[in-house]
Amino acid sequence: MTDTERLLQSRSFVELGARQRARAMLDPGSFRELLGPFDRLMSPWLPRQGIVPQADDGVVIAKGRLNGRNAVVAAIEGGFQGGSMGEVGGAKIAGALELAIEDNRNGIPMCAVLLLETGGVRLQEANLGLAAIAEIQAAIVELRAWQPVIGVIAGSVGCFGGMSIAAGLCSHLLVTREARLGLNGPQVIEQEAGIGEYDAKDRPFIWSLSGGEQRHASGLVDGYVADDIDALRERLLQLLEAPSRDRANQHVWFLDRLARLGDDCPQLDAAAVRALYQGEAQ
């Protein structure tokens, strides 16, 4: 099969909405949505600020199976408020993870998949969004002691802010080339440090430092696949069987790398960043 034929037969995951992504990951016929749009559970704060809310607050929660394995999937809609986390959407994810923890305690194995497409906390809900993200992080740490929690970052919205910390707490991270991962987004860095430090309009530069390929080559994520539904699902199933990376307990490894960056350290290019973090954490 030629590259052109392979491209024509592929099905893009990035182009799907959150609900379609969740359905695509689960076994056919097993998708069951919880607190869907017809439940009308939406942010009470956005209308007060003149912003039209979304009926599911931009978060889709579904239960089903992954190759026969019980799973809960939380998918964030990057097209709504940049995938930002507010009180309601964050509570939906945290609640789903807490229910999965309860299932495991009761002898029902339940893994979790987080489809992350988010800029972090929703500024219009500030502290409420931060509190929800903290609950998500605590639930990830508790659940991964029972079953894997896999984070998937696929689209160009990426994963930033407090949700990037949540991503780092996952058992494994899976990305595409289109994905981005970082604590602060390009616009925030440019605003605070200046365009000389980070040009938010320089897309090749941005992806060379925080894009999916670079993050994988640097050893900061565990799986890297093309934007194809079948390829992504296949790699996801492989990561479900792999031992957890547990990055939260590898702080010595990360601190050692950061210690090499003194105040007089020159600005790093993509190759230098890759060399700094290359290799598996111990």
Protein Blocks (a to p, Z undefined) as FASTA:
>chain_A
ZZklmmmmpccfklpcfklmmmmmpcghiaccehifklopacfklmmnopacdfklopac
ddddeehiacddddddfkgghlpacfklmmmmmmmmmmmmmmmmnopacddddddddebj
afklmmmmmmmmmmmmmmmmmmmmmmccddddfblnlpghjllmmmmmpmbdcddfkbcc
dfbdfklmmmmnojkloccklmmlmmmmmgmklmmmnopafbdcdddfklmmmmmmmmmm
pccfklmlmmmmmmmmmmmmcfklccddfklmmmmmgccdZZ
